[in-house]
Amino acid sequence: MAANQNNNRPTAPRNVARYLVELLVYAGFVGAYYFAVLHFCGGWLKELFDHQKAWYAVASLGIIIAQSALLELVTVVLGRISGRKPR
């Protein structure tokens, strides 16, 4: 019975391939997000940094929180697409 259960498990090379694909897609999303924030918010953030440090801190924390939520969502979606089971 144990041998039958092992046949359904993905092999190590397949796991590595899935991981590398996830890593590449995830890296693409992170890079796109980084450049999007720089492009769309760079001037505004620079202006806040130069003239209103307290609001700059609030805006930066908001961006960090939004980024973490967005990247967590991307990670969950990628995990479901790749067929990985949640722990």
N, C-alpha and C positions, 0 to 999 in steps of 0.2 A: 504494500500500500504506500509506503514512504517513497519508493522509487517512482510510482505513478504521480505523486504530488510534485516531485522535483522536475518532471518533464514539462510541467506547465509554467515553471519559473523561467524568466528571460535569462539568457546566458550573460556572462560578464562582458563580452565585447558588445553585445546589444545594449546593455546598461550604459556602458561608456559612450556609445554612439548617441543614445538618447540624451545623456548628460551634456555632451558636447553641442548637440543641436540646441538644447535649452539654453546653454551658456551663451552661444552665439546670438540667439534671438533676444535674450535678456540683455546682453551687452549692447545690442543695437537699440533697444528701447531706452536704456540708460543714456546712451550717447545722444539719441534724438531728443530726449527730455532735457538734457543738459544744454544742448545748443538752442533748443526752443526757449528755455528760460532766459538764456543770455540774449537771444535775439529780441524777444518780446518784452522782457522785464529789465534788461540790463541798464538802460538809460534811467528808468524810473528808480531802480535800486541804487544806482550811483547818486542820483539826486537826493534820495532819502539819506544815504550814508553821509553825504556832504553837509546836509542842512538839518536833518532831524534824526539823530541817532536812535532815540527811543522808538520811533516808528519804524526805523530800519530793522531794529531788533525784533519787533513784533512781526513785521512782514517776513523776515527771514525765518522765524519760527513757524509761521503759517506755511511758507513754502516747503520747509522740511517736513512738516506733518502731512501736507498734501502729497509730497513725493513718497513718503513711506506708505501711505494708504494706496496710492496708485501702483507702486511697485509690488506691494503685497497682492493686489488684485491681479497684476500681470503674472506673478509667480503661481498663484492658484490656477489661473486659466491655463498657463503652460503645463502645469502638472496634470490637469485634467485632460488636456489634448494629448499629452505623451502617455497617458494611461497609468501614471503613477498613483498609487493609492495613498490617501492621507494617513498620517500616523494617529 
